Amino acid sequence: MNQSNVVVTGMGAVTPYGMGVEILWNALLSGKKALRQVSGLSPKPLVGAPIDFPVTSDIEPKVVKQTDRFVHFALAAAKEAWRQARNPGSSVPSHRIGVVIGNAVGGLSTFRSGTLTLQTGGRLSPFFVPAFIPNMAAARIAMEFALHGMNLTVTTACAAGTDALGVALDMIRMERADVVVAGGAEALFIPELVTGLMQTRALSTVLDPDLACRPFDVDRSGMIMGEGAAILILEREEVALGRGAKPYARVLGYGSAGDGEHPAAPAIDGHGQKWAMTQALDDAGISPGQVDYINAHGTATVVGDRSEWTSIAHVVGTSCAVSSIKGSVGHLLGAAGALEAVVTVKILTDQIIPATVGCERVDPDCPLDIVQSRRAAPVELALSNSFGLGGQNATIALGRSDNGTT
C-alpha cells in the first residue's frame, strides 16, 4: 500500500448552530448550547438539537424536491468544503476523485411521508426511492461536482462518519483516488426513530437543556439527538500542494473493529474500542504517549462513557486532554464522527480545545483529563473516536500541518 501523506484541504458543516464551520467553531468556543425542548416526536417531550433554519438556498430547486433532508445537509456541507479546497475538480481528473459518505439509516422522513401518502390513497413520486436510500447523499455529491471516481456509502451506525474518513484514507493510499470527498449526513428527527431510541434507554429524559446531556459527568443521564452534516476533502499531499491547496491537517491513521457481542450495548471490557484505537495508532506510526488530545465519542450514557474512559486509559493512558462536543450540539449519529473530525482539525490549527459542555463534575471513577473549560493547549497529534450500535468502533488519527496553522 502506498503510504503517501494524506491531508485535509477543505471542510464544511451544517449543524444546529447554523451553516458553516466557523459558525460551529465560534459557538463551541463560546460554550453555547444548541439544545432545546422538542415535542411531537415521542410520547413525552424531550431535549434535542434539530435544525430549524433553511439549508437549501445554494441547491437547485429540482434537486431539493427530489431528495431527502439528509441529502440537503450533505450537499450544503460539501459545497462549503469544495470551495475551501479551491475546487479540486479544476485540476484533478474526475475519475480520480471519489466520494465516501456515512449515515446510520438514510432518509427516513421521506420514507415515512411515502407511507402516509399510500395510506391516504395518494401516489408516490418516481423519485421516492432515489430520494431516501442511504447512498443518495454520496451519489448526489458526485452529480453536483461531476465526479466519476469510487462512490461509496458507509452505514455503521454512529461510527459511520469516522469509518467514511478511514475508507477515504485507504482509497488514497491504495492509489484508487487522489482526492476524496468524505464525511457524514443525518436527519432522523421522526417519531419512530426517536421513540425507538427512547426504548433502548439511550436518550436522556431530562427536560432542562442545561442538564440533559452531560458527557463524563457523575450525573450523566443519556444522549441527546442532533442532526446535520460534515464533509472533509482528503487529498494526496503532493496533489494538494501541486494545485496550490492549503493543507489544514494530516490524516495519519485509521482503526475499525467490531465488538461482536450485543446489538445496543458496548462490550463491557471495551475490546472493540481498544482495538480500533490501537489500530489507528499503529497505522499512523505513533506511540500512545505522543497523543496530545482525544475527541471522545462521549455520548453521556452511563455505560458508554464508562466503557470509553476505560478503553482510553488502557490504550493511551490518562495524561492527554479529552473532550466531547455532544453536550453542545447533540449526537449527529452517522454524521457525528465526521463533525468531530472537523472540530479536531480546528483544534489542531487553532491550538484551542473547546469545553466539554454539560460536564460540571467529572465522574470520580473517570481517570481522564476531561476538558471542562476552554483550554489553550499545544496539540500536535489527536485521535477522534466513534462507537455505534451493533458494536461498531472506529478511530481516526489526525496530525497538525505546519501549512495549515492559522
Phi, psi and omega in degrees: 000136178290122182261032178297152183294141178240133184233161174262124181244352179201149179217147176218152181209141168236116184226170177300346176284330185148193183267122171116151181293319183292324176297316176301309185297314180295323178294318179295318180294329181278351182079017182287138176263144174257011186273146176204165176287139175230148181233165175086001181254348182205167181305330178238154174299159176208170178265137177210182179226067179282160175268123184236033178227157182291141181236004191252010185298334182257016180242138181304135181306321181292327177291319177302315182293329186269358188227161179280166181302322181294330176290322177301315179300314182298316181295317181297317179293320180296322179297319178295314180297318180298318178295316181295327178279004176065045172053073181305329182294347180286340182226350179251130180305140186300329180283355177257009178243120181253174178223133173223116181236138178253144169204164184275324186222312189121206187270074183293330180293323177293317178298318179297316179298321178296320178298316179294324178298314179296322181295335180258013176084012181277177180248143178275147175290149174297346178265009182303305181292313178296348179280325192247345183298145191303329184282358188287335175296312178296318181297316182291327174296317178299319179294320182299318185253010179054054182261137187237012177277190179305137183229110190231153174235133180250125181235083181236048177054226186285356176266358191298318182296319178288319176300323178299319178293321179294318177297319178298318177302313181293324178301317180290318179297324180278005177064028173273348179202157172258332180224140176224130172272114189226150178162212182207157179213140184208138176210090190232028177278078174228153186304318184298316182290314182296313179297322178297319178293326176298324180293335176280353182067024178276330184276142175289141177257005177289131187263357176271115182303335180282344185239355190290320184237114188226075183304131176066005179280150180297335181256022180300146186226001179140176183272163176237131181284142170232184176207164179143202182206154172217134182230137175237143174261115177259138182219152166296131190302316182296329177292315180299311181293325180296332180255010174082017178280153182262117175285127179265336179195165176255139175262111194260325185194165185213139174223143180215137182206151177253143176289321182066035185228308192218144181287341185230327185262146176289156176300136184302319181273359176066026187298324179292318178296316180298318183289323177298315179293318179298316178300316181299318178296314180297317180297324180279344182072034179237154180267157179305323181292346180276348183285123181267334188206145173232124170275104187284154171300313166043061185278348182079016170278149185300311183283319184298314180296319180297316179299319182290315181295328176294318181292316179298314181299323181291318187272315190252337186100193187240009186269338183279157179287144180225138177211167175224143178260002188289337173287348179263313191241358183083182182258113182274016175052242184295345178263352187300314183297322178293317179298318181290333173292320176301313180297321179296322175298318178296323176297319179294321182281321186264346179061038176225136178250118177295159181290153169279088185297135181100341180268100180260323178230105180300134177309127183299341177278348182277119184270002189273161175274085181281127181282108184262342174221153182314133187224126169281130185205145175284111181239111179256323182228137185218154171244151172230123184258145172217127182230137187227170176306144183090002181076036177271126183229131180216143178222137175242139178254129182234149180229154180290143177247127178300330180284345185256004182293148181243000000 
